[in-house]
Amino acid sequence: MHDLGGRQGFGPVVVEQDEPVFHADWERVARAVTFAAVANVDNPSTSKFRHAIERMDPAHYLSSSYYEHWLTAAATLAVEAGLVTPEALEARAGGPFPVSQPVLVDDVAVPAQRSARFGVGDRVRVRNMHPGGHTRCPGYVRDKVGVVTSLEGEWNIPDVEAHSHARVPDAVYSVRFSTEELWGDGEPGASVNVDLWDCYLEPA
């Protein structure tokens, strides 16, 4: 449900001028608790944390704020790691405390490391992939054609990092897509750039 690109009906994006880092003291605490929880689980990584947010119940995700997502992920990882029991969590919270849905992927294939296959100006197609676990490949770009505009270095493949102790660096590109290509009725001449790992792509 977090992958909302291109979906309608959620209202305008509200831009808050001079937005503070935290709107309330509890958000500051939630951020600190999240770092502590992630650091004390098996295979700690940002990808594992992101996947805990992705696994939130859709209704809960859409009705909660940014740092509520963080707090839910922290609680979920803490429960899954045995750092706290659901009963102790709810006792401390003074009532029901929602955690995310279970992980659906126990293990993932670990690809071999390879060098960048594409350069600036190359046309690429995003693989029409539907992984059961974590991915940083947005649904709205899958099976779409774009153009590489820059190389962003090598970063660990998040789809692997979230579910395995393996760390596999892969080239990351900024890929530009026309809105017509993505949604068919996009604003003429407008485009969207998305950072994508090499393993998500194939020659167009």
C-alpha positions as CSV (number, residue, x, y, z in Angstrom):
1,M,0.0,0.0,0.0
2,H,3.0,2.3,0.5
3,D,3.7,2.2,-3.2
4,L,1.1,4.9,-4.2
5,G,2.7,6.4,-7.3
6,G,0.2,7.3,-9.9
7,R,-2.8,6.5,-7.7
8,Q,-5.6,9.1,-7.5
9,G,-8.1,10.0,-4.8
10,F,-5.6,10.9,-1.9
11,G,-6.0,14.6,-2.3
12,P,-3.3,17.2,-3.0
13,V,0.2,17.0,-1.6
14,V,0.4,19.5,1.2
15,V,3.8,21.4,1.3
16,E,4.4,22.9,4.7
17,Q,6.7,25.9,4.5
18,D,9.6,25.8,6.9
19,E,8.5,22.4,8.1
20,P,10.2,21.4,11.4
21,V,12.0,18.0,11.7
22,F,9.6,17.0,14.4
23,H,6.1,18.3,15.0
24,A,5.8,16.8,18.5
25,D,8.2,15.4,21.2
26,W,7.0,11.8,20.7
27,E,8.2,11.9,17.1
28,R,11.7,12.6,18.3
29,V,11.4,9.6,20.7
30,A,10.0,7.4,18.0
31,R,13.0,8.1,15.8
32,A,15.4,7.2,18.6
33,V,13.5,4.1,19.5
34,T,13.6,3.0,15.8
35,F,17.4,3.3,15.6
36,A,17.7,1.3,18.8
37,A,15.4,-1.4,17.6
38,V,17.0,-1.8,14.2
39,A,20.5,-2.0,15.8
40,N,19.5,-4.9,18.0
41,V,17.8,-7.2,15.4
42,D,19.3,-9.9,13.4
43,N,20.6,-8.6,10.0
44,P,20.1,-4.9,10.9
45,S,19.6,-2.7,7.8
46,T,17.6,0.2,6.5
47,S,16.1,-2.3,4.0
48,K,14.8,-4.5,6.8
49,F,13.3,-1.4,8.5
50,R,11.6,-0.3,5.3
51,H,10.1,-3.7,4.7
52,A,8.6,-3.6,8.2
53,I,6.8,-0.4,7.1
54,E,5.7,-2.0,3.8
55,R,4.1,-4.8,5.8
56,M,1.8,-2.5,7.7
57,D,-1.9,-3.2,7.3
58,P,-3.1,-1.0,4.5
59,A,-5.8,0.8,6.5
60,H,-3.3,1.5,9.3
61,Y,-0.7,2.7,6.9
62,L,-3.1,5.2,5.2
63,S,-4.5,6.5,8.5
64,S,-1.2,7.0,10.3
65,S,1.5,9.6,10.1
66,Y,5.1,9.4,9.0
67,Y,6.6,8.8,12.4
68,E,3.8,6.4,13.3
69,H,5.1,4.3,10.4
70,W,8.5,4.4,12.0
71,L,7.1,3.5,15.5
72,T,5.1,0.6,14.0
73,A,8.2,-0.7,12.2
74,A,10.3,-0.4,15.4
75,A,7.7,-2.3,17.4
76,T,7.4,-5.0,14.7
77,L,11.1,-5.6,14.5
78,A,11.4,-5.7,18.3
79,V,8.6,-8.3,18.6
80,E,10.0,-10.4,15.7
81,A,13.5,-10.3,17.3
82,G,12.2,-11.3,20.7
83,L,13.3,-8.1,22.3
84,V,9.7,-7.5,23.6
85,T,6.6,-9.6,23.7
86,P,3.3,-8.4,22.2
87,E,1.8,-8.6,25.6
88,A,4.5,-6.4,27.2
89,L,4.2,-4.0,24.3
90,E,0.5,-3.6,24.8
91,A,0.8,-3.4,28.6
92,R,3.3,-0.5,28.2
93,A,1.1,1.2,25.6
94,G,-2.0,0.9,27.7
95,G,-4.0,-1.0,25.0
96,P,-3.7,-2.6,21.6
97,F,-0.6,-1.8,19.6
98,P,-0.7,-2.8,16.0
99,V,2.4,-4.4,14.4
100,S,3.0,-5.2,10.8
101,Q,2.0,-8.4,9.0
102,P,4.4,-11.3,8.9
103,V,7.3,-11.6,6.5
104,L,6.3,-13.6,3.4
105,V,9.8,-14.3,2.2
106,D,12.2,-16.4,4.2
107,D,15.1,-16.3,1.8
108,V,16.0,-14.7,-1.5
109,A,18.4,-15.6,-4.3
110,V,21.7,-13.8,-4.0
111,P,22.9,-12.6,-7.4
112,A,26.6,-12.3,-8.3
113,Q,28.1,-8.9,-8.3
114,R,28.5,-7.3,-11.7
115,S,29.6,-4.0,-13.2
116,A,27.2,-1.4,-14.7
117,R,25.6,-2.4,-17.9
118,F,24.2,0.9,-19.0
119,G,25.4,4.4,-19.6
120,V,23.9,7.9,-19.8
121,G,21.5,8.1,-22.7
122,D,20.7,4.4,-22.9
123,R,17.1,3.3,-23.1
124,V,16.1,0.8,-20.5
125,R,13.0,-1.2,-19.7
126,V,12.1,-1.9,-16.1
127,R,11.6,-5.6,-15.5
128,N,7.9,-6.5,-14.8
129,M,8.8,-8.0,-11.5
130,H,6.5,-8.9,-8.6
131,P,8.7,-9.9,-5.6
132,G,7.1,-11.2,-2.5
133,G,9.5,-9.4,-0.3
134,H,11.1,-6.0,-0.1
135,T,12.0,-4.0,-3.2
136,R,12.9,-0.4,-4.1
137,C,11.4,-0.8,-7.6
138,P,8.1,1.2,-7.7
139,G,5.2,-0.6,-9.2
140,Y,4.3,2.3,-11.5
141,V,7.6,2.0,-13.4
142,R,7.6,-1.7,-14.0
143,D,7.5,-2.7,-17.7
144,K,8.0,0.9,-18.6
145,V,10.8,2.4,-20.8
146,G,13.0,5.2,-19.7
147,V,16.4,6.9,-20.4
148,V,19.4,6.7,-18.1
149,T,20.3,10.3,-17.1
150,S,23.1,9.6,-14.6
151,L,25.0,6.9,-12.7
152,E,24.7,7.1,-8.9
153,G,27.5,4.7,-7.9
154,E,27.1,1.2,-6.4
155,W,24.8,0.4,-3.5
156,N,23.7,-2.8,-1.9
157,I,20.7,-4.4,-3.5
158,P,17.9,-3.7,-1.0
159,D,15.8,-6.7,-2.1
160,V,18.7,-8.9,-0.9
161,E,19.7,-6.8,2.1
162,A,16.2,-6.9,3.7
163,H,16.1,-10.7,3.8
164,S,19.7,-11.9,3.9
165,H,23.1,-11.2,5.6
166,A,24.6,-11.0,2.1
167,R,25.5,-7.5,0.8
168,V,25.7,-7.3,-3.0
169,P,26.7,-3.9,-4.5
170,D,24.9,-3.1,-7.7
171,A,25.0,-0.1,-10.0
172,V,22.2,2.5,-9.4
173,Y,21.0,4.8,-12.2
174,S,18.7,7.8,-12.3
175,V,16.2,6.9,-15.0
176,R,13.9,9.5,-16.6
177,F,10.4,8.5,-17.6
178,S,7.9,10.6,-19.5
179,T,4.5,10.9,-17.7
180,E,2.9,9.7,-20.9
181,E,4.9,6.5,-20.7
182,L,4.0,6.0,-17.0
183,W,0.3,6.9,-17.0
184,G,-0.8,7.6,-20.5
185,D,-2.6,10.8,-19.5
186,G,0.2,12.7,-17.9
187,E,1.1,16.3,-18.4
188,P,2.6,16.7,-21.8
189,G,6.4,17.2,-21.6
190,A,6.6,16.3,-17.9
191,S,8.9,13.6,-16.7
192,V,9.8,11.7,-13.5
193,N,13.2,10.5,-12.5
194,V,13.5,7.3,-10.5
195,D,16.7,5.8,-8.9
196,L,16.8,2.1,-10.0
197,W,19.3,-0.7,-9.4
198,D,20.8,-2.4,-12.4
199,C,19.1,-5.7,-11.5
200,Y,15.7,-4.1,-12.0
201,L,16.5,-3.2,-15.6
202,E,16.9,-4.7,-19.1
203,P,17.8,-3.2,-22.5
204,A,14.8,-1.5,-24.1
